Amino acid sequence: MPWAPAGPPAAVEWLEEGWHLRLVQPYQARKMYRCPGCDHEIFPGTLHVVAWPDGDPEERRHWHRPCWRRHAAELARRRERRR
């Protein structure tokens, strides 16, 4: 019998610039969420990102990938201006 992993695949998660990010695959996305970037729905079965500030999991939000990229770019611009 060939080797097979037990349970669901591991989540793709990383820490970037003080944010925890998790990529939600379409087969994992079973509920509808509202994206804080565009205020539109993220439908079940849609690839998207979950993001929350390091140390503040209560601020966890589901984002469309392009919306998160725009938001992250804006956060980076703000950090640069403060330097």
VENRA-V301446 format. One record per residue. N is the residue number from 1. SS is DSSP state (H for helix, E for strand, - for the rest). PSI is psi in whole degrees, 0 to 359 (none if undefined). OMEGA is omega as a letter, one per 30 degrees, with the letter a starting at -180 (none if undefined). Layout:
BEGIN
n: [N,N]
ss: [SS,SS]
psi: [PSI,PSI]
omega: [OMEGA,OMEGA]
END
This chain:
BEGIN
n: [1,2,3,4,5,6,7,8,9,10,11,12,13,14,15,16,17,18,19,20,21,22,23,24,25,26,27,28,29,30,31,32,33,34,35,36,37,38,39,40,41,42,43,44,45,46,47,48,49,50,51,52,53,54,55,56,57,58,59,60,61,62,63,64,65,66,67,68,69,70,71,72,73,74,75,76,77,78,79,80,81,82,83]
ss: [-,-,-,-,-,-,-,-,-,-,-,E,E,E,E,E,-,-,E,E,E,E,E,E,-,-,-,-,-,-,-,-,E,E,-,-,-,-,-,-,E,E,-,-,-,-,-,E,E,E,E,E,E,-,-,-,H,H,H,-,E,E,E,-,H,H,H,H,H,H,H,H,H,H,H,H,H,H,H,H,H,H,-]
psi: [129,156,139,137,148,134,185,158,152,147,146,109,143,167,128,119,43,10,137,133,138,128,124,114,155,321,343,341,99,350,164,140,165,125,126,346,321,353,24,163,148,111,153,144,9,128,131,178,140,130,144,147,143,126,3,66,343,341,17,129,151,129,146,147,313,324,318,318,317,316,315,321,320,319,319,318,319,318,318,320,329,342,none]
omega: [l,l,l,l,l,l,a,l,l,l,l,a,l,l,a,l,l,l,l,a,l,l,l,l,a,a,l,a,a,a,l,l,l,a,l,a,a,a,l,a,l,a,l,a,a,l,l,a,l,a,l,l,l,l,a,a,l,l,a,a,l,a,l,a,l,l,l,l,l,a,l,l,l,l,l,l,l,l,a,a,a,a,none]
END
